[in-house]
Amino acid sequence: MLDFNTITEFSRNHCVTICAFLVPANLIPTLSTIVLAALHRPLSQVCQSAAVAAFFAVVMILHVYTWFAIGVVQLPTYILLWLAITCLFTNFGAILFQRRYVRTYYFIENR
């Protein structure tokens, strides 16, 4: 059984390592989602890339909240939270952009 205290302690004890992994893990799939949407790849590919990026963003948010839970309110926690939320909204926006493009493109093409 998972113990919430153990997970939060692990998160705080290995913060530098976790953040060193999660920052690029947020940025690279988000950039991939943007590129796939800009190249007008199929919606399924854009959604898969956005799902991977959203997973890492949610993990980053949970990691930051472990620090908020013990009262650590510093600039790095807000920067990491901002990064994760920005990545979530960017991926959501890329999906909406791709869906709108597909609808508009097929509407114009089938006229």
Stockholm file with secondary structure:
# STOCKHOLM 1.0

chainA/1-111         MLDFNTITEFSRNHCVTICAFLVPANLIPTLSTIVLAALHRPLSQVCQSAAVAAFFAVVMILHVYTWFAIGVVQLPTYILLWLAITCLFTNFGAILFQRRYVRTYYFIENR
#=GR chainA/1-111 SS CCCHHHHHHHHHHTHHHHHHHHHHHHHHHHHHHHHHHHTTCCHHHHHHHHHHHHHHHHHHHHHHHHHHHTTCCCHHHHHHHHHHHHHHHHHHHHHHHHHHHHHHHHHHHTC
#=GC SS_cons         CCCHHHHHHHHHHTHHHHHHHHHHHHHHHHHHHHHHHHTTCCHHHHHHHHHHHHHHHHHHHHHHHHHHHTTCCCHHHHHHHHHHHHHHHHHHHHHHHHHHHHHHHHHHHTC
//
